[in-house]
Amino acid sequence: MMKISRRNVLKATSAGVLFGGFGSSTLAATLRNYFPDMEPEEVAKAAKPKEPIGETVNIGFLGALSGPDAGWGLPGLTGNQMFIDQVNSEGGLLVGGTRYPLKMYKFDDEAIGSKALQGAKELVLKNKVKFISAIGGNPADATHPFLNKHKVFYASLIATDIKPDRPYLIAGGDVTPRIDMMRPMYHKMTNPNLKRWAVTSQDDTIGLTAQAWEVGSAIADGWDVVYDKHYALETTDFAPVVTAMLAEKPDVVSMNLSYPDFVIGIIEQLFLQGFKGIISANYIEESSVMTRVPKEYVEGATNSFPLFDDPWWGEPSYQHEFYQQWIARYGEGGPEDVHRPITGIDWDHVIMLDVWAQGCQLAGTFDPDEVLKALRAQPSVPTILGPGPMSGEEMWGIKNMVSPPIPFCEVKDGIKRITAQIRFEDWFEARKKEIIAVVRDKGQMFDQRA
């Protein structure tokens, strides 16, 4: 059995990342601090690039900025804005010999499909965006016919949104659902005596699809799945949900892709009802959870989306520089203080924005078909988590998923810390038939969903 250590897992590096890290230039931060009202074109001109400067290219941010899903959306604005300011401080995105300044427009879809469609129309028809950062799920379902028609990229956090009839929907920088598929394996590796797996999440597109992949993977890795159910989106009292799970005497309770606010409610009930086993999830915002339960209770809780001050990354590194600049700008006392700690979502949306930017540079154009062709032609694409190939045909029917290595985190003394980083491809190859059979039995394969 493979032992988890730094010797036998693939560590991500920043080598080859398109812009080399936010620490490579202080101009963006300087301009932002002293000239906060400058337009992107002005910032680009101040950089005095040797290439000509073209028209500003707009990108959109379409996701939940309020409500229980906001923890996956609102923080992402910070990292994207840092990326945009860095690009503009260099004169703009260099595509086909011309520098193009970038500008971001945002829309709060509240994780509601109808509002997402309204936002997509505003961003595309009014703001002329070429790329949209999003969370996905029901909003992806609602917007894809419109975005397909206008050939606008939609970068989902949820790779389960990828389908052949959504040619411009790309994902994978966020490690969902691959982290959910591999968490059962991780727990078996750390403690082979664990046997009973319980999992729950909300009954929306995100929960149904991601949980199907997790359950299939748990079965493939030898777990007894003793609880596999969903709760209503309107749930506010998680006591009955947790009571039902604990009745099955699980060794591990997984919250799959539960919304951040739901995770808090579930963990609070696990504490109140005396669960002593392993807590596992796609994403846990530990600082928020610890407002409800003692720090000691979440010790060892496992999820992903690491912090960039983690010693794992080393110094100097892209991640360390990102953290330092984020703290200086958005941290306590900073010029744009957001009055919260930095999270794993602050960098999460940046990955696919960077991948899209690389594709535009490789193609020498913003034409979406050429951008996709250029990305798929690469052996791997650099990301801030490490290099990843463009893949996904067997899971989603189309090669629109970038697949960087997956970080596994545990809470240590109240702080999330990386314990391993593992590639997905070989693990999936050995288990894919059994996993896909379960997903198909649940009606959640790409060709079974509307």
C-alpha positions as CSV (number, residue, x, y, z in Angstrom):
1,M,0.0,0.0,0.0
2,M,1.3,3.4,-0.9
3,K,2.5,5.5,2.0
4,I,1.5,9.2,2.0
5,S,4.6,11.4,2.1
6,R,6.3,14.2,0.2
7,R,8.5,11.6,-1.4
8,N,5.7,9.8,-3.3
9,V,3.1,12.4,-4.1
10,L,3.3,15.0,-6.8
11,K,3.8,18.5,-5.3
12,A,2.5,21.4,-7.3
13,T,4.9,24.0,-8.4
14,S,4.5,27.4,-9.9
15,A,7.0,26.7,-12.7
16,G,5.5,27.8,-16.0
17,V,2.5,29.6,-14.6
18,L,1.6,32.2,-17.1
19,F,2.2,35.4,-15.1
20,G,4.8,34.0,-12.8
21,G,3.1,35.0,-9.6
22,F,1.6,38.2,-8.2
23,G,4.9,39.1,-6.6
24,S,6.6,39.6,-9.9
25,S,5.4,43.2,-10.0
26,T,4.3,45.7,-7.4
27,L,2.9,48.1,-10.0
28,A,-0.6,46.6,-9.9
29,A,-0.9,47.1,-6.2
30,T,0.6,50.6,-6.3
31,L,-1.8,51.7,-9.0
32,R,-4.7,50.2,-7.1
33,N,-3.8,51.8,-3.8
34,Y,-3.1,55.3,-5.1
35,F,-5.3,55.4,-8.2
36,P,-8.3,53.2,-7.4
37,D,-10.5,54.8,-10.0
38,M,-8.1,54.3,-13.0
39,E,-9.6,52.5,-15.9
40,P,-7.9,49.4,-17.2
41,E,-6.7,51.2,-20.3
42,E,-5.0,53.9,-18.2
43,V,-3.3,51.2,-16.0
44,A,-2.1,49.5,-19.2
45,K,-0.7,52.6,-20.7
46,A,1.1,53.5,-17.5
47,A,3.0,50.2,-17.9
48,K,4.4,51.5,-21.2
49,P,4.4,48.1,-22.9
50,K,6.4,47.8,-26.2
51,E,3.4,46.2,-27.9
52,P,0.3,48.2,-29.1
53,I,-2.7,48.3,-26.6
54,G,-6.0,47.1,-27.9
55,E,-9.6,47.5,-26.6
56,T,-10.4,46.3,-23.1
57,V,-11.6,42.7,-23.0
58,N,-14.3,42.2,-20.4
59,I,-14.8,39.1,-18.2
60,G,-17.7,38.3,-16.0
61,F,-18.2,36.8,-12.5
62,L,-21.6,35.1,-12.3
63,G,-22.2,33.3,-9.0
64,A,-23.7,33.4,-5.6
65,L,-22.5,36.6,-3.8
66,S,-25.2,36.1,-1.2
67,G,-27.1,33.2,0.4
68,P,-25.8,29.8,1.6
69,D,-23.7,29.3,-1.5
70,A,-21.9,32.6,-1.3
71,G,-18.9,31.1,0.4
72,W,-18.0,29.5,-3.0
73,G,-18.6,32.8,-4.9
74,L,-17.9,36.0,-3.1
75,P,-14.3,35.3,-2.0
76,G,-13.4,34.5,-5.7
77,L,-13.8,38.1,-6.6
78,T,-10.6,39.0,-4.8
79,G,-8.3,36.5,-6.6
80,N,-9.7,37.3,-10.0
81,Q,-9.3,41.1,-9.4
82,M,-5.7,40.5,-8.3
83,F,-5.1,38.5,-11.5
84,I,-6.7,41.2,-13.7
85,D,-4.6,44.0,-12.0
86,Q,-1.4,42.0,-12.5
87,V,-2.2,41.6,-16.2
88,N,-3.1,45.2,-16.6
89,S,0.1,46.3,-14.8
90,E,2.0,44.5,-17.6
91,G,0.1,46.4,-20.2
92,G,-2.7,43.9,-20.7
93,L,-3.0,40.3,-21.9
94,L,-0.6,39.8,-24.8
95,V,-2.6,38.0,-27.6
96,G,-1.5,38.0,-31.2
97,G,1.1,40.8,-30.7
98,T,-1.4,43.2,-29.0
99,R,-1.9,43.9,-25.3
100,Y,-5.5,43.8,-24.2
101,P,-6.5,45.3,-20.8
102,L,-9.0,43.3,-18.8
103,K,-12.0,44.4,-16.8
104,M,-14.4,42.4,-14.6
105,Y,-18.2,42.8,-14.2
106,K,-20.1,40.8,-11.5
107,F,-23.6,39.5,-11.0
108,D,-25.1,37.8,-8.0
109,D,-27.2,34.8,-9.2
110,E,-27.9,33.6,-5.6
111,A,-27.4,30.0,-7.0
112,I,-30.8,30.3,-8.7
113,G,-31.0,29.3,-12.3
114,S,-33.4,32.0,-13.5
115,K,-31.3,34.7,-11.9
116,A,-28.2,33.2,-13.5
117,L,-29.8,33.4,-16.9
118,Q,-30.7,37.0,-16.2
119,G,-27.1,37.7,-15.2
120,A,-25.6,35.9,-18.2
121,K,-27.7,38.0,-20.6
122,E,-26.6,41.2,-18.8
123,L,-23.0,40.2,-18.8
124,V,-23.0,39.2,-22.5
125,L,-25.4,41.6,-24.1
126,K,-24.6,44.7,-22.0
127,N,-21.0,44.1,-20.9
128,K,-19.8,42.1,-23.9
129,V,-17.9,39.6,-21.7
130,K,-15.8,36.8,-23.4
131,F,-15.3,34.7,-20.3
132,I,-17.4,34.0,-17.2
133,S,-16.2,32.8,-13.8
134,A,-19.0,30.8,-12.1
135,I,-19.8,28.2,-9.5
136,G,-22.0,26.1,-11.7
137,G,-24.8,23.5,-10.9
138,N,-28.3,24.8,-11.5
139,P,-27.0,28.1,-12.9
140,A,-24.9,26.2,-15.5
141,D,-28.0,24.2,-16.6
142,A,-30.0,27.4,-17.0
143,T,-27.4,29.5,-18.9
144,H,-25.7,27.0,-21.2
145,P,-28.1,27.4,-24.2
146,F,-27.7,31.1,-24.2
147,L,-24.0,31.1,-23.7
148,N,-23.5,28.4,-26.4
149,K,-25.4,30.6,-28.8
150,H,-23.1,33.5,-28.1
151,K,-19.9,31.4,-27.8
152,V,-19.0,32.7,-24.4
153,F,-16.8,30.6,-22.0
154,Y,-18.3,29.6,-18.7
155,A,-15.7,28.4,-16.2
156,S,-17.6,26.3,-13.7
157,L,-16.1,25.2,-10.3
158,I,-18.0,21.9,-10.8
159,A,-16.6,19.6,-13.5
160,T,-19.8,17.6,-13.4
161,D,-21.3,20.5,-15.4
162,I,-19.2,19.5,-18.4
163,K,-21.2,18.0,-21.3
164,P,-20.8,17.6,-25.0
165,D,-23.7,20.0,-25.7
166,R,-21.9,22.7,-23.7
167,P,-18.8,23.1,-25.8
168,Y,-17.7,26.4,-24.1
169,L,-18.1,25.2,-20.5
170,I,-14.7,24.4,-19.0
171,A,-13.8,23.3,-15.5
172,G,-11.3,21.3,-13.4
173,G,-9.2,24.0,-11.8
174,D,-11.4,23.5,-8.8
175,V,-10.8,19.9,-8.0
176,T,-14.5,19.0,-7.6
177,P,-15.6,16.2,-7.9
178,R,-12.2,14.5,-8.1
179,I,-11.4,15.4,-4.5
180,D,-14.7,13.8,-3.5
181,M,-14.0,10.7,-5.5
182,M,-10.5,10.3,-3.9
183,R,-11.3,11.1,-0.3
184,P,-12.5,7.6,0.4
185,M,-9.2,6.3,-0.9
186,Y,-7.3,8.8,1.2
187,H,-9.1,7.8,4.4
188,K,-8.4,4.1,3.7
189,M,-4.7,4.9,3.2
190,T,-4.5,6.8,6.5
191,N,-6.5,4.1,8.4
192,P,-7.2,0.8,6.7
193,N,-9.5,-0.3,9.5
194,L,-12.2,2.2,8.6
195,K,-15.2,0.5,6.8
196,R,-18.5,2.5,7.1
197,W,-19.0,5.6,4.9
198,A,-22.0,7.9,5.3
199,V,-22.5,10.8,2.8
200,T,-25.1,13.6,2.4
201,S,-25.5,16.8,0.4
202,Q,-28.3,19.1,-0.8
203,D,-30.7,17.8,-3.5
204,D,-29.7,20.1,-6.3
205,T,-27.7,19.4,-9.5
206,I,-24.4,19.9,-7.7
207,G,-25.2,17.5,-4.8
208,L,-26.8,14.8,-7.0
209,T,-24.0,14.6,-9.5
210,A,-21.0,15.0,-7.2
211,Q,-22.4,12.6,-4.6
212,A,-23.0,9.9,-7.3
213,W,-19.3,10.1,-8.2
214,E,-18.3,9.9,-4.5
215,V,-20.4,6.9,-3.8
216,G,-19.2,5.0,-6.8
217,S,-15.6,5.7,-5.8
218,A,-16.2,4.7,-2.1
219,I,-17.6,1.4,-3.3
220,A,-14.7,0.9,-5.7
221,D,-12.3,1.5,-2.8
222,G,-13.9,-1.1,-0.6
223,W,-16.2,1.0,1.6
224,D,-19.6,-0.1,2.9
225,V,-21.8,3.0,2.0
226,V,-24.2,2.9,4.9
227,Y,-26.0,6.2,4.2
228,D,-26.4,7.9,0.9
229,K,-29.2,10.5,0.9
230,H,-29.9,14.2,0.2
231,Y,-31.5,16.9,2.2
232,A,-33.8,19.7,0.8
233,L,-32.2,23.0,-0.1
234,E,-34.6,24.7,2.3
235,T,-33.2,22.7,5.3
236,T,-32.2,24.9,8.3
237,D,-32.4,22.3,11.0
238,F,-29.8,19.5,10.4
239,A,-30.6,17.6,13.6
240,P,-32.8,15.0,11.9
241,V,-30.3,14.6,9.0
242,V,-27.4,13.9,11.4
243,T,-29.5,11.7,13.6
244,A,-30.4,9.5,10.6
245,M,-26.7,9.3,9.5
246,L,-25.4,8.4,13.0
247,A,-28.0,5.7,13.3
248,E,-26.0,3.8,10.7
249,K,-22.9,3.9,12.9
250,P,-20.5,5.4,10.3
251,D,-16.8,5.6,10.7
252,V,-16.7,8.6,8.4
253,V,-19.3,11.3,7.8
254,S,-18.9,13.0,4.4
255,M,-20.7,16.1,3.5
256,N,-19.8,15.8,-0.2
257,L,-20.4,19.1,-1.9
258,S,-22.7,20.7,0.8
259,Y,-22.8,24.4,0.6
260,P,-20.6,26.2,3.1
261,D,-23.5,27.3,5.4
262,F,-24.9,23.8,5.4
263,V,-21.5,22.4,6.4
264,I,-21.5,24.6,9.5
265,G,-25.0,23.3,10.5
266,I,-24.1,19.6,9.9
267,I,-20.8,19.8,11.9
268,E,-22.5,21.6,14.7
269,Q,-25.0,18.7,14.9
270,L,-22.3,16.1,14.7
271,F,-20.7,17.7,17.7
272,L,-24.0,18.1,19.7
273,Q,-24.9,14.4,18.9
274,G,-21.6,13.1,20.0
275,F,-20.1,11.8,16.8
276,K,-16.5,10.7,17.4
277,G,-15.5,9.5,13.9
278,I,-13.9,11.2,10.9
279,I,-15.4,14.3,9.4
280,S,-14.8,14.7,5.6
281,A,-16.0,17.1,2.9
282,N,-15.3,18.8,-0.3
283,Y,-14.8,22.1,1.4
284,I,-14.7,23.2,5.1
285,E,-14.2,26.8,6.1
286,E,-12.8,26.0,9.4
287,S,-12.8,29.5,10.9
288,S,-16.5,29.7,10.3
289,V,-17.2,26.2,11.7
290,M,-15.2,27.0,14.9
291,T,-17.7,29.7,15.7
292,R,-20.1,26.8,16.5
293,V,-17.9,24.0,17.8
294,P,-14.6,23.8,19.8
295,K,-11.4,23.9,17.8
296,E,-10.5,20.5,19.0
297,Y,-13.6,19.0,17.5
298,V,-12.5,19.7,13.9
299,E,-9.0,18.4,14.4
300,G,-8.2,16.1,11.5
301,A,-11.3,17.1,9.5
302,T,-10.4,16.4,5.8
303,N,-11.2,18.5,2.8
304,S,-9.3,20.4,0.0
305,F,-8.8,24.0,-1.2
306,P,-5.6,24.7,0.8
307,L,-4.5,28.0,2.1
308,F,-1.6,29.7,0.4
309,D,0.3,30.4,3.6
310,D,0.8,26.7,4.0
311,P,4.4,25.7,4.6
312,W,3.9,23.0,2.0
313,W,4.3,25.5,-0.8
314,G,7.7,26.8,0.4
315,E,9.1,30.3,0.1
316,P,9.6,31.8,-2.4
317,S,6.6,30.5,-4.3
318,Y,3.7,31.7,-6.3
319,Q,1.4,30.7,-3.4
320,H,3.4,32.6,-0.8
321,E,3.4,35.7,-2.9
322,F,-0.3,35.5,-3.6
323,Y,-0.9,35.2,0.2
324,Q,1.3,38.2,1.0
325,Q,-0.3,40.4,-1.6
326,W,-3.8,39.3,-0.6
327,I,-3.2,40.1,3.0
328,A,-1.7,43.5,2.1
329,R,-4.7,44.4,0.0
330,Y,-7.7,42.6,1.5
331,G,-6.6,41.7,5.0
332,E,-7.0,43.6,8.2
333,G,-6.1,47.2,7.8
334,G,-5.6,46.8,4.0
335,P,-7.1,49.3,1.5
336,E,-9.9,46.9,0.6
337,D,-10.2,45.1,3.9
338,V,-12.9,42.4,3.5
339,H,-13.1,41.8,7.3
340,R,-12.5,38.0,7.1
341,P,-9.6,35.6,6.9
342,I,-8.3,34.5,3.5
343,T,-9.9,31.2,2.3
344,G,-9.2,28.5,-0.3
345,I,-11.9,30.1,-2.5
346,D,-9.9,33.4,-2.9
347,W,-7.6,31.7,-5.3
348,D,-10.0,29.0,-6.6
349,H,-11.7,30.9,-9.4
350,V,-8.3,32.3,-10.6
351,I,-7.2,28.9,-12.0
352,M,-9.6,28.7,-14.9
353,L,-9.3,32.5,-15.6
354,D,-5.5,31.8,-16.0
355,V,-6.1,28.7,-18.1
356,W,-8.4,30.7,-20.4
357,A,-5.8,33.5,-20.7
358,Q,-3.1,31.0,-21.6
359,G,-5.4,29.5,-24.2
360,C,-5.9,32.9,-25.8
361,Q,-2.2,33.5,-25.8
362,L,-1.4,30.1,-27.3
363,A,-4.1,30.6,-30.0
364,G,-3.2,34.2,-30.7
365,T,-6.9,35.0,-30.7
366,F,-9.9,35.3,-28.4
367,D,-11.9,33.0,-30.7
368,P,-13.3,30.4,-28.4
369,D,-13.0,27.5,-30.8
370,E,-9.3,28.3,-31.4
371,V,-8.7,28.7,-27.7
372,L,-10.1,25.3,-27.0
373,K,-8.1,23.7,-29.8
374,A,-4.9,25.3,-28.5
375,L,-5.5,24.1,-24.9
376,R,-6.3,20.6,-25.9
377,A,-3.1,20.4,-28.0
378,Q,-0.9,20.9,-24.9
379,P,0.5,17.9,-23.1
380,S,-0.4,19.7,-19.9
381,V,-1.5,23.2,-18.9
382,P,0.3,25.0,-16.1
383,T,-2.0,26.0,-13.2
384,I,-1.4,27.3,-9.7
385,L,-1.9,23.8,-8.3
386,G,0.5,22.3,-10.8
387,P,0.4,21.0,-14.4
388,G,-2.7,19.3,-15.6
389,P,-3.7,17.7,-18.9
390,M,-7.0,18.7,-20.7
391,S,-9.1,15.5,-20.3
392,G,-12.6,14.4,-19.4
393,E,-13.9,12.4,-22.3
394,E,-14.7,9.3,-20.3
395,M,-16.4,11.2,-17.5
396,W,-18.1,14.0,-19.3
397,G,-18.0,13.1,-23.0
398,I,-15.8,16.0,-24.0
399,K,-12.2,17.1,-23.4
400,N,-13.0,20.3,-21.4
401,M,-11.5,19.4,-18.0
402,V,-8.1,20.5,-16.9
403,S,-6.8,18.1,-14.3
404,P,-4.1,19.4,-11.9
405,P,-2.9,17.3,-8.9
406,I,-5.3,17.2,-6.0
407,P,-4.3,18.6,-2.6
408,F,-5.7,16.8,0.5
409,C,-5.9,18.9,3.6
410,E,-6.6,18.2,7.3
411,V,-7.3,20.7,10.0
412,K,-4.3,21.0,12.4
413,D,-4.7,23.0,15.5
414,G,-7.6,25.0,13.9
415,I,-5.8,25.6,10.6
416,K,-6.2,23.8,7.3
417,R,-2.9,22.2,6.2
418,I,-1.9,20.1,3.2
419,T,-1.0,16.5,4.0
420,A,-0.7,15.1,0.5
421,Q,-1.1,16.0,-3.2
422,I,-1.9,13.2,-5.5
423,R,-2.6,12.9,-9.3
424,F,-6.1,11.7,-10.3
425,E,-5.5,9.9,-13.7
426,D,-3.9,6.6,-12.7
427,W,-6.2,6.2,-9.7
428,F,-9.3,6.7,-11.9
429,E,-8.0,4.4,-14.7
430,A,-7.9,1.5,-12.2
431,R,-11.4,2.0,-11.0
432,K,-13.4,3.8,-13.7
433,K,-15.5,0.9,-14.8
434,E,-16.9,0.2,-11.3
435,I,-17.3,3.9,-10.6
436,I,-19.1,4.8,-13.8
437,A,-21.4,1.8,-13.4
438,V,-22.6,3.3,-10.1
439,V,-23.0,6.8,-11.5
440,R,-24.9,5.4,-14.4
441,D,-27.2,3.4,-12.1
442,K,-28.0,6.7,-10.3
443,G,-28.8,8.4,-13.6
444,Q,-26.1,11.0,-13.3
445,M,-23.8,10.4,-16.3
446,F,-23.6,13.3,-18.7
447,D,-25.7,11.5,-21.3
448,Q,-28.5,10.8,-18.7
449,R,-29.0,14.3,-17.4
450,A,-31.0,17.0,-19.2
